[in-house]
Amino acid sequence: MTATGELPTVGTQPVFEVRNPGTGDLVGTYPVHSRDEVAAAVVRARAAFVWWSGLGYRARAERLSRFAGVIARRMGQLSSIIHDETGKPYSDAMLESALTLDHLKWAGRNASKILGRKRSRVGLLTFNQAASVEYKPLGVIGVIGPWNYPVFTPLGSIIYALAAGNAVVFKPSEFSPGVGAWLVRMFGEVVPEHPVLQLLTGDASTGEALCRAGVDKIAFTGSTATAKKVMAVCAESLTPMVAECGGKDVLIVDADADLDAAVEAALWAGMANAGQSCIATERVYVHRSIYEPFVDRLVARARSVRAGIDAEAKIGPITMPRQVAVIRRHLEDAIVRGGRVLTGGVSEINGQLVQPTVLVDVPEDALAVTEETFGPTLTVASVDDMDVAIERANASRYGLAAVVYSKARGRELAERLHAGMVSVNGVFTIPQIPSLPFGGVGDSGFGRIHGPDGLREFTYAHAVARQRFAPLMAVTTFDRTAKTDALLAKTMTLLHGKRQVD
């Protein structure tokens, strides 16, 4: 921004700068694409879709597999860009890049089986029909990606949309446009014939233009508040969308849990990526019989993990400067309401570096319990039993991910949690399994990426019924007789009118 608050320009093109959140160093300068440029990209994508969808499943799978190979061979290059733009440790950037590869292979290999034409059963009145259904690509998908996982998360939509036969126009976050540019460029090496995957860079105005550009669906990842704004724009043209929003994710620990494993899980799920994960644990409920040893070990482990910008730091800076104020407000509110900080806290915030923070005795109506903090913080509470833990876990308006640690009752407790995804005795496992759908309920959004649901998300059901021979009883005609009506009534009574026995 200039001193007047306006975007700088290169010639007549507005541009924006991207800076490393840890060092402040300039990483790159990118254009703010205009409404006309967005519309032109969608027009190009529409033509590319015709070619790409015509290739068929096998050819698309082969291209996606080659794309996976490019990412695997150049993972160091990609991870450096992720590190520079988001500030996350290089090793975490490598992990994020690596996790996309199984999805690229799985989506390509399974798209035909999941989306291809299948026979459907018919009833007595329609036994003369041959029925089938297949799932056809929508056309052009607009993907609006986040900055916290700038490779893994947007590719969760892009990969499955491409595998289904769609073309994609991708607008990455203004905090990580270089990552998006790298992905589009590498895909272009694998698919040079047509602009099947295109890049748009810019701010909210560019995303808004994409929603209005006539795409067939929007895949959005971001905050719940922003999702509502995107929905409002999409509603103008009845453009459907999939919304992967925030969470206030919970980890519950039963009395028989492996204590050390549960502590390590809470630490990783709460602090990894500086807590900037939609599926990050922010609330922990522990059975009172093991509460004290759990807290003691968690605090000790948290003190061994440090946020910084050096190579030894396990946690990087908060990527968005304004998020620091949210974290600070949640911590201050918790303290005012009687919460205690056992490590970290407001005093340990230095610029965009927030040290791992563990709080106890935080009331259930405090911001740190009810609102998404999106920082390396955990609230830990003691519960008398797992019924209380489940009740508190489900009290949130969010419903994205949850974790259960229990040796005997893990599956039982998981079934009772109101969340789109539940992991038992493990954390961050659902995203690693390509065959499982990823998404939430409530204020955590709707729709799914990954798995069969993720493939179908970017298609429409195409049903065909073909008459094989004339029906014995013609009912869809104005020449239907009283005799036919009587036969129809008798047939339906025999089929469906049997008295139910209590």
N, C-alpha and C positions, 0 to 999 in steps of 0.2 A: 504494500500500500504506500501511496505517497503521503506527504504531510497533511494533505487535505482529505485523506481517506479514500481517494480514488485509486483505481488500479493503474500501475505504470503501463506504458505502451512501447512497442517496438514498431515504428512506422505508425500504422493505424490499428494495429492488433493489440488489444489489452493482453498483458502477461501477468504472471504471478511467480513469486520466488518460493523455493523450497529450501529450508534450512535444517541442518542436523539439530534435533532438539537438545542434544547433550552439549555440543560445542558452539552452536550458533553459526557454524560455517555454512556458506552458500553451497547447496548441493546441485541446484539446477534452476532454470527458468523455463516456464511453459506457457503456451498460449491459452487464453480463455476463449474457447470456441463459441461462436455466435449461434443464434437460432438458425440462420441460413446454413451455416456449416454443419450443424447437427442434422438438419433436414436433408442435406446433400448426402451425408454419410448413410442415412437410413435408405435413401433411394439406391445408393450403391449396394447396400446390404440386401435389398430386395432382389436385385439381379443376381447377386452372389448366391442367395438362397436357392434359386432355381437350379443352379449348377450343383451346389453342395448336396442338396436333398436328392438330386438325381444320381449321385454317385452310388448310393446304396449303403447298407450297414457295413459290409465287409471292407469296402474302400475307406469309409470314414474311420473305422476302427484301426486300420493300418496307418492312417495319417495321425491319429491320436497317439498311437504307440510310438511313432517316430518323434512326435512332439515330446513325449515322456523321455525319450532318449536324449534329446537336445537339453532338456532341463537337467537330467542326471549328469551329463558330461560337463555342463557349464554351471553347476550348482554354486560353485565358489563365486563366480561372477554375479549371479543373481543375489546371493546372500550378502554380498558387499553393498549392493544397492539398497536392499532391505535395511541393513544396519545403518547406512548413511541417512536414510530418510526417516526411519522410525526411532532410531537410537537403541533398538533391542540388541542384546549381545549377539555376536556373530554366530555362536553355536546355536542359539535359538532360531536365528534366521535360517541356518542350514537345516534344522529339524523341520521347520515349517515347509521349506521347499521340498524336502524328501517325502513328506506326508502326502503330497499331491500325486505322486507317481502311481500308486496303487489305484487311485481313482481314475486316472487316465486310461489305464489298462482295463479296469473293471467295466467302466461305462461303455467303452468301445466294444468289448467282447459280449456284453449282455444286452445291448440295446435291441438287437433283433429278436431275441427270445422274449423279452418283456413287452416290446412294442409291436412286434410283427403280428400279422393276421392270425386269428385263432377262431376255430369253430365255436358257435354258441348253441346251447341246447334249445329246443323248441318244445311247445306244448301240444296238447291234443288237437286244438283248433288250428294250429299252424304246422302240423307235421309234414305238410306239403312244401314247406319252405326250407331253404338252406340258409342258415344265419351265420354271420361272422362279424368280428369286430377287430379293428386294428387302431393303433394310435399314431396319428400323423403329426408332423412338426407344424408348429403354429406359423412360422415364417421368420420374423426378425425379433430378436429378444434384446431389450435394453438392460444392461447390467450396471448398477450403481454400486461400486465396491467400497469397502471400509479401509482404514489405514492400519488397524491393529494387527490384522493378518492379511497383508495386501496381496499375498499369493494364494494361500490356501482357501480363504473364504470366497473371493470372487470366482476362482476356478471351480468351486463347488457348484456354482450356477453355470459358468461358461462351458465346462467340460460336458455336463449332462445335456445342456441345450444343444451343443454341437453334435454330440453322439446321437441325439434324436433327429438331427437333420436340419436344425435351424442355423441361420446366420446370427452373429452377435455384434452389437455395438456397445463397447465397454467404456464407461466413465469411471476411472479410479478416483479415490479420494484426492483432494487437493494437497494432502500431506504426503501422498506416495505415488505421484504420477509417473515417476521414473521406473518404478516396478511395473506398472501397467504398460508403459511404453516398451520395456524389455520383453514382456510376455507376448505382446502383439507382434513385435519384430521377429521373435523367434518362431512364432507360429507361421508368420509370413514366409519364413525360409522353408517350412515343411509344406505349406499350401500357398505357392506363389501365384497360382492361376487367377484367383479372384479374391476380393477383399471380404473373406468369410468372417474374419474377426478384425474389427476396426477399433481404433482408439479415439476417444474424445477427452480433452483435458479442460479443466476450468473449475469454477465455483458452483454454488447452488443454482445460479442462473443457467448454467450448462445442463445440469441435471434436470431442471424444470423443462428446458427446451426438449430434452430427450423424451420426457414423459408426454410431451405434446406433439411429437414428431411422427406419430402414426405407427409406432412399434406395436407388435402383437402381444407383448407382455413385458412388464418391468420386474426385474429381480433386484430387490433392494436389501442392503444390510446396513444397519445403523441404529440410532437411538429410536425409542418408541415415539418421542415427540416429533422427530423428523419424519418417521414413517407416516404419521398422520398427515403431515403436509404433503408428502408424496402421494398418498392416497387421494387427497382432495384434488390434486391436479389430475391424476389418472381418472378420477370419477367424471371429469368433464367429457371425456370421450369413451367412457366405459372400458378403458384399458385395464385388463386384469393385472394383478401383481402378486408376487410372493414376498413376504416381509419377514426378514430374520432380524429380530430386534434384541433388546437387552434382557437382562435377567437379574435376579437377586438369589443366586443359586445357593443351595443348601447342601451340607454334608452332615449326616447323622451317624453317631457312633454308639453301637449297642454295647452292653456290658461284657459280652464275650468276644469283642473285636480284638484283632491283633493290634495291640496298642501302638507299637512302633510303626507299623505299616499305616495306620490311620493318621498318626502324627505327620508322617512324611507326605501322605496324600494331601492333608489339609494345607501343609506348607506349600507344596507345589501348586495345587489348584488355586490357592489364594494369592500367591506371590509371583508365579511365573508370568513373564511378559509385563511385569510391574502391575499385575492384577487387571490388565487391560484386555480381558477376554470376556466375551459374552457368556461363556460357560464357566467363568471363574467362580470358585466358592467364595462367598462373602459372609455366610452365616454358618455356624457350627453348633450343633446340639449334641451334647454328650451325656450318656447315662451317669447319674450322680455317683455310682459306685466306682467309676474310673475317672471322674472329672478332674480331680486334683493332679494325679500323675500325668494325665493327658495334657493339661495346661502347662505344667512344669516342663515337660519335654518339648512341647510346641514352642514355648518362649525361648528355651535354650537353643533350639534349632533355628528359630527366626533370627536370633542374635548372631548366628554364624553366617547368615546370608546378607550381603551388602548391595545396596544400589549405588551405581557409579557409572562413569563413562570410560573407565580404564578396562584393560583386557581381563583383569581378575574379577571384576564385578559380575555377579550372577544376575543382577537385575539392572535394566537400563532406566533412562529417564521417562517421565510422563510425556507422551508424544504431543498432545494438544495442550498448550499453555493454560487455556481456560479451565481444563479439567482439574488442575491443582487447586483452584478455588473451591471446586465442588468437594474434593477430598477434605480440604481444611474445614469447610463448613460442617461436613458430616462428623468429623472428629470433635470439633468444638461443641456441637450439639450433644453428642454422646456424653461428653464430660459434664456439661451443664446438667444433664439429666441423671447424673450419678454414676456414669460409667468410669472404669479405671483402665488406664493404659499401662500394660505390663512391659511393652517394649515398643520403640518407635514413637509415634505421636506427632503432634503439630511441631514440637520443638525440633524434630528430626527432618523437617522439610527444608530443603535448601535449593531454591530455584525450582527446577523441574525434577529434582531428585527427591523421591519420597521413600524413606526407609521402611522396611517391613514392620507392620504395626499389628499388635494383638490387643484387643480390648475385651474386658469382662464386665459383668454387672450392668450391661447396657439394656435399658427398657425396650420392650418390643415395639413401642411406638416411636422410637428414636429414628432419625434419618438414616443412621448407619445400619438399621435393620430393615427399614421399609423401602428405601430408595437405592438405586444402583449407584455405588460409589465409584467403581471402575478405577480402583487403585489397589496397592498392595496392603490391604487391610482385612482383618478377620474379627468378627465378633463371636465369642465363644460363651455358650450358656449351658448350665446344668439342668437336666430334666429328670424327673422321677422315673419315668418309663418312656418307652418308644411311642406310646399313644400320644403323649404330650409332644414329643418331637415331631410326629407326623402332623398333628394339629397345627403346630406353629409353622412348620415348613409349608403347609398348604394355605396358610393365611395370607400369603403374598399375592399381589395382583399379577405378578410374573409367574411363568411356568415353563422355563426353558430346560434346565438340566438339574439333576440332583444326584447325590452319591450316598450309598449306604455301606457302612462297614459293620458286618456281623457274620459270625461263622455259621450260626444255625438258622437265622431268620432273614437272611439277605433278600431272597426272592419275595418272600411274603411282604416285607416292608416296602420293597420297590413297587409292588403292585398297588400300594395305597398312596403313593406320592403323585400329586397332580402336576405332572411335568411331561414334556414331550420326550425326554431322554433320561434314563436312570442307569447309572453304573453301580455295580455291586463289587465291593472290594477292589476298586480301581478307579482312577480318575482320567479324564480326557480320553476315554477309550472309544466312545461312540464315534467321534469324527475319524478315527483311524480304521474303522470297518466300513469299506465302501458299500456293502450290501444293506447297511442300516440307514434309515431316513434321519435327517438332521433338521430339527426345528422345534418350536414350542407352541404354547397355548397362552391365552390371556394377553397381557400386555407384551409378551415375548414374541408375538407375531402369529403368522399363519402361513400355510404352505410348507413344502419340504424341498430340501436339496439332498443329494446323495441317494443311493439305493434305487430300487424300482420306482418309488414315489418321486424321487428326484428326476428320473427320466420322464415319467408321465406328466410331471409338472409343466413341461414345455411342449406338450402335445395336446391334441383334442381327440376324443374318441370318435372313430368313424365306423358306424354300424351299417351293414348291408344285409338285407334279406332278399333272397332270390327264389322266386316260385319255381319249383321243379315240375309240378303238375297241378292241374286244376283241383281246387278243394272239393271234398265230398259234400261239404255244407257251406254254401256261399253266404257269408254274413255281411260283407261290405258292399252291399248293393241295394238300390231302391226297389229292386224286384224281389226282395226277400219276402217269402210267403208266411202265412200264419203257421203252416206246417213246419217250416224251418224254425220259426220262433219257439214253437212247442218243443221241437227236438233239441234246440239249444238250451232251453230251460231244463229239460230232463237231463241232458248231459251234464250241465253245470251242477245240478242237484246231486247227481251220482258222484261227481268228482269232489265237490266241496261242501255238500250239505250234510255230511255225516255228523250226528250229534256227538259232541265231545263228552267223554266220561270223566267226571270229577275224580 
